[in-house]
């Protein structure tokens, strides 16, 4: 689905999509049917955090204040609920049944890993001084596997695979000295990612959990 507007979209009765800015492509997946905007507002760029049985979770970027607001909207549209405001360039988003997880850096300090209840409230810090956080690019996503959160971090010029419990604790570096990479996926036994070094050749790599 080609669309230059900054809108979350629905396809048929089910939702799943990525909504991009800069006159890029909105990708929709789900039951075949009419594509329907759920919400249109300023600041929806690389916006999708996740979706569950009741709502779509997304964020908006305030270009003037350089902050991000996390919101949710029902699968059929309607009222938009604000969950958290004035976040300083969070990234590495992931979501489970009850919480949204993200990294946030304040005033040049090392990033903190936080979780936010899907009903809103005060975010909770679950890991501090995360030296190998995701890149600053907002669409760099983390991956949940049960109560474990994995993310692609950056340490100097190298990529790093990290893990921490969603209950909190000290992150574990699983492997380092990787080529540049962005998003992880996980199955029952392994982690997978695409890696490249700014050449024409990349690789799909894996690591046991």
Secondary structure, DSSP 8 states (H G I E B T S, - for coil): -B--S-EEEEETTB--EE---TT-B-EE-SSSS-EEEEEE-TT-SS-EEEE-SSEEEEEEEETTTTEEEEEEEETT---EEEEEEEE-S-EEEEE-SSEEEEEE--TTS-EEEEEEETT----EEEEEEETT---S-TT---EEETTEEEEEEEETTEEEEEEEETT----EEEEEEE-EEEEEEE-SSEEEEEEE-SSS-EEEEEEE-
